[in-house]
Amino acid sequence: MRQQEGSQQRQLGERRTTLATIAAEAGVSLPTVSKVVNGRPDVAPSTRARVERLLDEHKYSRGGLRRRRRSGLVDLVFNGLDSPWAVEILRGVEEWGTSHETGVAVSAVRHGNARPASWTSALASHDTDGVILVTSELTGVQLGQLRSAGIPLVVVDPVNPPPPDLPSVGATNWAGGLAATEHLLALGHRRIAAIAGPGDYLCSRARIDGYRSALERASLRFDPVLVRHGDFQHEGGFMRGGELLDLDDRPTAIFAGSDQQAFGVYEAARQRGLRVPQDLSVVGFDDLPVARWVSPPLTTVRQPLTEMGRAAAQMLGELVEGLPLRSGRVELSTELIVRESTAPPPVWPAGETGMAGETPAAGGTAAAAGAGPAR
């Protein structure tokens, strides 16, 4: 009986020894300990030796960690699966997976429940070589759970600032917002509105910062009344676009912050009898495949979504193989794609609002009279 009790106590002591305990005693971070346990090469030799000694002293059972045997499967986790944006990211990850004989399991984070780490628990419970997390907030608890399970992680377009040692892929959102607004300024617009995504998203703030910088460079005052926050979806563009178009002094152009929101602005303008681009210029962001087929074809900032997915998968593959990353933060370039939804602003008679069927005053632009936009 005493031998059995002693065995149980020793087992209990082993269970109480966690990677966090090892990290505290070694004076290093939990991710560093996880790297040592998983045989990652990017750890200083002296640090590795110190951590290895403590693991041995505590008789830490590495069998509790994930096996490093490859499963041939990676998880791609989205904030939501109801957007063409997600499909383009998936396309890039799938392309990489096909060329590396790796399957891709797709899922969505469920927000609003009482278990913020529930989706990470699910990932830790099945064989996956690694995780790509797309446009989702990652808490410290969730990150710690994945790392303690030895699961490599790469984030795409992170909502909140990622830790410096967490690999991430994004796009030049600030430059995109700047380019979109400078394009409208070059056409002659001076009352330019913007519809961002959620206010707490890094990409939303960066795009609006670019918009604001373009206005300041043109010596124009930033007007908070002309900036609204949507949800990056059609509904957000429709609602916020309607609010802007109902202003007494409505904007002549709207930078919609996403293609989906731009399509919502199209509908809001149509319901008010306004024509794009004769009465209202619209610029999107993303360059989804459908952007060239809507009427009129959408001027937008191309975000290399497929390339972002492929880059994230490549980074994850290197982590899984234990290879050092060339860079922990990758930002791919955006590009302004000019189509037919933007034109110089019309010049309307005093008191007129530019409703469909009205004629521009003398001196109105050719584009306002129905010609295509200036290129």
N, C-alpha and C positions, 0 to 999 in steps of 0.2 A: 504493500500500500504506500509506504513512504517513497519507494522508488518511483511509483506512478505519480505521486504528488510532486516529487522533484522534477520529473520529466515535464509535467504540466507547467511548473513554474518557469523552467528554462524556455519552453515554447512561448509562454506569455511574454517573457523578457525579450525574446527575439521579435515578437510581433510589435512590441512597444518601440523597438528601434526602427525609426523611419529614416528616409533620406533627408528629411528636414533636420533630424537630430544630427546626422552625420555632417550636414552642411554647417550647422551651428558650431559644432566642435572644430571643424576644419577652418572656419572663418571664411567660407566661400558661399556663393549662391546655390540655391537648389538646382537650377539648370546646369551648373558646373558639375555637381555630383552626378546628375543624371547622365551627362556626357561621359564621365569616367565609367560609370556602370555599363553604359551601352557601347563602350569602346570607341567613342568618337575621338578623332585625332587632334581637334583644336583645343587642347588643354595643355598648359605649361607642364613640363616634366616634374618640377618640384611640387606643383599642386596635385598632379595625378598621384604622385607617390604618397603624399599626405592623406589624400582621400582613400587610396587603396589600403593604407595601414589602418585607418579607422574602420573601414569595412571589415577587415580581417579581425580587428580587436573586438568588434561588436558581433562577430560571427553572423553578419547580415546575409540572409539567404537571398541570393540573386534569382532563385527559382521563382520568386514572387513577381519578378518583373516580366515584361513581355519577352517572349522568345524572339531572337533576332532572325529566325528563319523567315524568309520572305513569303508572304501570302499571295503576292501578285495582285493585290487589291489596294486602292487608295480611296479615301472618302472625300467627296466634294460637298461641302455644307454651305447652303445659301441662307440668306435672311428670308427669302421668299422665292417661289418658283413660278410666279405669275407674270413674269416680264420677259420680253424678247431679249432684254439685256443679259439675263441669266443664260439664255440659250447660247449667246455668242461666247461667253466665258466657258461654258461647257464644251463648246466646239473645240476650243483650243486645248483644253485638258484631255479631251477624247483623242485628239490628233496625237498628242504626246503618248497617251496610254497605248494606242494602237501600235505606234512605232517601237514601244518598249515592252510589248506583251503584258500590259498591266490593265486590269479592269478598273472601272470607275463606278463607285456606289454614290448615288446622288440623294441628298436629303435636305430638309429645311429645318432651321431652328424654330422652335415654338416658344414665343415670348409670352410674358404675362402670367406664368405659373409660379408656384411657390418653391420650385426647385431649380434655381438658376444654373446648376451644373448637371441637370438631368441629361442633356444631349451629350455632354462629354462622358458621362457615365456609360451611356450606350456605346459610344465609340471605344471606350476602354475595355468593354466586355467582349468585343469580337476581334477577330484577326484582321488588322489593317496595317499596311506598311506606313501610312502617314495620312495627314489631313490637310486639305486646303479649305480655308474658311473665307467666305466671300461676303463683304459688306455686312458684317455682323459685329456687334459689340462683344468683346471678350473680357470677362472679369478675371481678376487675379486668381479666384478659386478655380475657375475653369481651366486657365492656363496651367496652374499648379497640378491639377488632376491629370491633364494630358502629359505633362512633363514627368510626373512621378511614375506614370505608366510607360514611359519611354517611347511615346508616340511623337514622331517628328511633325512639325506644324509650320505651315506657311499661310499668311493672310493676304488677301487681295482686297485693295481699296478699303482699308480698315476704317471703321466708324470712329474709334477713339485712338489716340496716339499709342502705337504699340511699344512695348519695351525695346530698348536698343538692340538686344540680342535676339529679337524675334524677327525672322525673315519676312519681308513684305514686298508686294508688288502694287504699283499704282500708276497713275498717269499725271502729266503736267497740268493739273486742273487750273492752277492760277494762270498759266500761260494761255490756256483755252478760254477762260473768262475774259482775259485781256484781248485776245484776238477777236472774239465775237463782238465785243463792244467797240473796238477800234474800227472794225468793218462797218458797223452802223454809223459811227461818227464820220467816217470817210464818205459815206453816202449823203451826209448832211443832217442826220438826225441829232437832235439836241435833247429831246425829252424821251429818254430811253429807260424803260422799266426792266426789272429782273425778277424772275421767279426761281428761287433756289429750292433745293431739296430741304429735308429736315434740318433745323438750325444747329443741331448738335453733331452733324456729320462733318468730318474733316473735309471731304470733297466739296460739300456745299459751301463751307466757309471759304475755301480756297477759290472757288469760282466767283463768289461775290467779291472777294478781295481783288481778283483780277479785273472784274467789272468796275470796281471803285477806282482802282489805279488808272484805268483808261480814262475815266471821267476827269480825274485830277490832272492827268497829263494834258487834257484838252481844256483845262481851266474851267471846268464845269463843277457846280456844287453837287455833292452827293445828297440826294433827297431820300430819306428813309421811307417816305410815303410811297415811293415807286419800287420798293423792294418787298416782296412777299415770300413766304415759305410754303412750299407745297410738299408733295410726298414722292416726287419723281415719277408719278403715275399720271395717266390721262385725266383722272378726276381732279387731281391737284392743279393741273394746268387749267382745266375748265373753270374751277371755282375761283382760283386766284386771278386768272386772266380776266374773268368777268368783273371782279372787283376793280381791277385796274382800268378796264375799258368803261366802267361806269363813273369814273372820276370826272369832275367838271372839266378839268384840263387833262384829258386822257393822253397817254403816251402815243407817240407815232411809231414806236418800235418796242418789241419785248424780247429780251434774251431769256429763253424759257428754262435753261439749266438742264434739260434732258429732252430727248426727242419725244418721249411719251407726253411730257407736259406741253411741248410745242403743239402736238396734235390736239390737246385739250384747248389750247389757246385758239387754234383754228376754229373749233366748234363754237367757242364763246364769241369770236368775231362774227361768224356766220349768223348766229342767232340775233346779233345786233345790227345786221345789214352791212357789216364792214367787209371789205375785200382785202385779201392778202395777195400781192403786196401793195396794191394801189392805195389802200387806206391805212394799212398796218403792216410793218415789216416784222418778221418773226425769225429768230435764230434758235436752233436747238443745240443739243450736246449729246454725242454718242455716235451718230451716223449709223443707226440701225439699218439693216437692208431695206426696210420699208420706206425709209426717208426719201429715197429717190423716186418712189412710185406714188406718193400722195400727191394731191393737187392743191396748190402748186408744189413741185418738188422742193424739199426743205433745205435751206441753208443751215449748216450745222457744224459743230466742232467734232471732228472724228476722234473718238477715243478708241485705241487699238484693242478692243475687248478680246478678240480671239488670241492676239499675241500676248495679252496679259495672262490669259488662262494657260497658254503654252509655257510662258516664262515661269509662272508659279509652279507648274508641274515639273519643269526642269529643275528648279531649285529644290523641290521636295525630293526628286529622284536622287540628287546629289547628297541630301541629308540622309536619306535611307541608306545610301552606299557608304556613309561615313566620310564623305569627301568635304574638304573645306570650301565654303562658298566664296566666289570671287567678289561678291558684294551682298550685304545683308539687306539692302534697300534698293529696289529697281524701280525707276520711274520712266515709263515709255512716253514718247512725244505725242502730243495732240496736234491736229492740223485742221485749219478752217477749210471747209468744203462749201464753196459758193454755188448755190443753185437759184431757184426762181422765187423764193419767199421773201427776198429783200430787195428794196428799191429806194431811190431817194424819196423823202417825204413829200407829200403833195402840198401845194399852197392853196388853202381854201379861203373863200371870202370871209370877211369878219363876221363872227357869230355862227358860221357853219361848222359842222362837226365831221364832215366827210362821210356821210351815210351813202349807201349804195344808190347809184342812179344820179347823184349830184355831179356837177361839172366843176373841175378846178378853175380857180380864177386865172386870169391872164398871167402868164409867167409860170404856171404850174408845170411840173416836169413831164417829160414824155412818158416816163414810167407810170406816173399817176394817170395818164390818159390811156394806159393799156399796153404800152410797150414793155418789153422784158427789162429786167434789172441791169444796172451797170455792172460790168464784170471787173 
